[in-house]
Amino acid sequence: MNKSIDIEENWDKVKTIFLPTEKPMTLDTCAPLIATLPLEVRGKIGDFIMGVFSVFQDLDFSFLEMNPFTLVNGEPYPLDMRGELDDTAAFKNFNKWGNIEFPLPFGRVLSSTESFIHSLDEKTSASLKFTVLNPKGRIWTMVAGGGASVIYADTVGDLGYASELGNYAEYSGAPNEEEVLQYARVVIDCATANPDGRKRALLIGGGIANFTDVAATFNGIIRALREKEAKLKAARMHIYVRRGGPNYQTGLARMRALGEELGVPLEVYGPEATMTGICKQAIDCIMSEA
């Protein structure tokens, strides 16, 4: 118990229990792990295992290893330990975890705008994702739903214009209006940066929502578009909207009214249109320089 072993080379010596996620860890549950230990330490080790599991759950670990641990004055004491936290649980654990930074994929450095969205994402149960692919790109997306966001990006690429795709963006999980507002501000600021006289396109897309109130979600986007009117015009931005779901008629009507109010080219479609049809329209728009 006080000497580290190479687990991968000693699987035949490893004792394992499987615990359904809804079941608590009890002495009976962990009995197979401690059955061959001396009687005088079984209770201590059993309590230790239950305590470790409690911490594992409370702090949302995805992996926790102590190899080895020993007994000091009869109490379990880890000599070496490593663990991995579930970064998708950051929104509910930032007070417990403290100032933890999760490593990015090799070679990837977040821009200031990406860092801002990442910090928003960590503090909400909703999903807010934003990655800049090409800051000089002329097609930008702000798409509801993880699956839909990938489909929109893939469609632009499949049509031969991946090099013009400015970003990958996805929001889902019913973010509130303030979260959507802050999110949309960032997307629009990036999409309108450094105007060069050429047309640009912003795709505000999505599938047909099951539960999300489309009009409520659009409120934050509409506020951001109204705030950024001057930037949208300077960048010659053309906006294409396609969405369906609860209260979508109200949301789309507000979008149409906004286009008229701002004098910005804004085309709106509901579920009667194909989900990715606006991708082709955006491409046709930026390629026609009239």
C-alpha positions, 0 to 999 in steps of 0.5 A: 500500500506504500509503493506505487505500481504501474497500473497498466502492467498490473490490471490482474491485481486491480480491484474494480467496482462500478457505481451507477451515477445515481447511487451513493458510495457506501461501506457495502459498495466499497467492500470488495475493495477492502475485503482482503485488508487487515481488519483493523484498517478496513474501516479507516480505508473504507471511510477514506474511499467514501470521503475521496468519492464525496470530494470527487463528486462535489468538485466535479472531477472527471478523474482522480488517482492516488498512487500510492497512499499509505497510513500515517498514525493509522490515517490514510495519507496520499503520497502522490495524486493527480486529478482532472476537472470537468471543464463543462462544470466550470459555471457552477464551480468557479468559487470552489475551484478558484483561479484555474485555467484549463489548457488550450489545444496545443499551439492555440492562444485565445484572442481577447474577444475569445477570452471574453466569451470563454469567461461568459461561458464559464459563468452560465449554464448555457453554452456560448462558444466563439472562435475566430477563424479568419479576422479578414473573412467576409462571412460571419455566423451567430448560430443557435445550437451546437449541431446547427452551428457546425452545419452552417460552417460546413456548408460555407466550406462545402460551397467553396468559401471556407477561406471567407469564413470569419468565425465559428460561433454557437449559443444554446441552452437558453442563455438570458437576454443579457448574456446574448447581448454581450455575446452578440456585441463581440460577434458583431464587433469582430465581423465589422472590424477594419472595413475595406469597402467590400460587402460582408455577410452575417448569418443569424441562423438556427434550426427549429427550436423545441423549447427555446423562445426564439423571440426572447433570444432575438431580443439580445441580438436585436439590441446589439445590432441596434447599438452597432448600427454605424459599424454595420453600415461602415462594413457594408454588412448584409444580414441573413436570418433563418430560425424556427421554433416557439414564438418564432413569428414574433422574433422574425417580425422584430428582425424585419422591423429592425432592418427597416429601422436601421436601413441595413440589408436584412433578410428574414426566413422561417422554417419554410426555408431550408436551414442553410439556404442563407449560406448560398445567399450570403456567398452570392452577396459578397461575390457580387460587388455591385 
